[in-house]
């Protein structure tokens, strides 16, 4: 799984928004969740509004652990003492200004690409994806037909060659090869010579 897919697997839909949870972001940035939350709280004015960040309720956490992911069952986030923050795409972008380090900026670029990829995937109408698949199926059908035609041509050629071989063998069998009666090999017994002459 490459980085983009890994990041995409950590994007969840909560309250109708695509979000990433604080413990996943902290893991990616290489900081403790506690430190990430402290940085956010120190700069809370940057994250005002649910379109940047919101805190999950206990009910949402329970629902998420049953439906969308198993991260809460093992590893980071398994023993939740405090309710996690959920960061939207805007919140993740703002987070990079709060965690002003080179690794945070690099990680943030990847996260932004993942959000964009998810958005593009969702915005592409299903019809266009279906059309693309139909085109691929048609191309595969055409290719298979060409392969079958080629195979039939090979079979026809092989059949002609086998018929020629059979004809040649039949001609060789019917041809007089000029074999003469040979003398028998072995001992001649007295009295048996007369029987041979007859």
N, C-alpha and C positions, 0 to 999 in steps of 0.2 A: 504494500500500500504506500503510495507516494505521499508527500507532505500535503498536497492539495486535497487528496481524498481523506487523509487523516483529519484535517481541519474540517472538511465538509461533514464528516461523521460526528463531529462535536457541535454542529449547529442544530438547534432544536426549535420547534415551533411552540411558543407559549404566548397565550393571550393574543393570538393571531399575528405574532411577529416572529421573525427569525432571530434567535438569540444564541449567545454563548454564555456558559455559566462561569462564575468567578474561579472555581477550582480548576477547570479545564484551561482557562486563560493563564492562571498562575503557573500551572505546569508547563505550558508552552513558553512563557516568558522566563521560566527558571527562577521564580520567586515563590515564597510561601504565600498561601492564600491570605493569611493574616496580614502580611505586608501589603498585598495588593489592595485589600479592603481599607487598610489605614490610609494609603495614598489616595484612594477614592474619597474617603470621608474628609480628608484634609482639603480636597478640591471639589467638594460636593456641588458647588455652584456651577461647575462645568457639566454636571450630569442631571440637571433639573429636567423633569418631565419623563414620562414613560417611553418617549421616543428615543431616549438615550440609555436609561437603565432603570430597573425596578427590582425590588426584593421579592423573592418567591414566598408564597404562603406554604404552610405545612401541608395543606391539601394538595397544592400544585406539585410539591416534592413527591408525595405519596403517589399521585397520579402518574408523574413522570417515571418513577422507578418501576411502575407496573407496565407502562405502555411503550415509551420511546427508547429507553436505554437501560443498561445494566450497570452503568458506572457507579451508581450509588451503592450497589451491592458489594463491590470490591474495589480496592485501591483508593485513590484520592476521593474524598467526598463521602466515604462509607460511614463515618461517624460524624454526622453533621451536628455541631453544637449550635451554630448560628445559621440562620436562613441565608442561602446563597443569593448573590446578586446575579441578575440576568442582564447582559449587555447586548443592545441592538447593534446594528452595523454602525450607526452614528456613535454609540457609546464606545465601541471598540476603537473607532478612529480617535475619539477624544482621549481614550485610555493611553494611547501612545504619547500624547503630550504630557500626561501625568507621570508616566514611567519613561522619563526621557533618557533612554540609554540606547546604544547601537543595537544590542540584541532585541530589545523591545521594538525598535523601528523595523528591523528585518522581519521579525515574526509578524508584526502588524501588516506588512505588505502581503505576506502569504494569506493572512486572515481576510484581508480586504478582497484579494483575488478569489478566495473561496466563497465569500458572500456574493460577489458579482457572478461567479459561475452558477451558484444556486439560483440566483435571480434570473439569469439567462435561461437556465434549464426550465424554470417554472414559467417564464414568459413565452418560450417557444410553444406555439400551439401544437397540440397533439397531432393535428392533421398533418403538419409539415413533417413530423417524425414518422407518422404512418406512411406518408408519401415516399419518404426516403427509404423506409423498409420495403415498401412495395417495389420501388425501383431496383433495390438490391435483389429482391426475389426474382424479378423479371430477368435481370442480368444473369443470375445463377441458372435459371431455367434455360435461357439461350445457350449458356456455356455447356450445360448438361446435354442439350440437344446436339450441339456440335460434337461433343465427345462421343455420343452414341452413333452419330453419322460416321465419324472417323472409325469407330470400332466396327460398325457394319461393313465399311469399306475393307478393313483389314480382314474381317471374317470372309467376305466374298473372295478376296485375293487368296486367302488360305484354302478355301474350298476348291478354287480353280487349280491350285498347285497340287492339292491332294488327288484330284481327279486325274491330272497329268501323271502323277506318280503311279496311281492304280493302273492306268492305261499302259504305261511303260512296263510295269510288272506283268500284266496280262500278256503283252506281246512277247516278253522274254520267256514266259512259260510255254507259249504255244509254238515258238520257234523251234525248228529242228536243229539241234545243236551238233548233229553228226556224231553221236556216240555210237561206237561199235560194240558188238558183243565181246566181252572180254573173256579171256581164259580164266577159269576158276583157279583160285590159289589153294594150295594144300597138297597133301599126299594123294597119289593115285593108288587106289587099291585094286588088286587083281580082280577082274570080273566086273568092275564098275565102269570100265572104259566103254563097253558095249552099250550100256544104258545111256551114257552121255551122248553117244553118236546118234541114238534114236531120237 
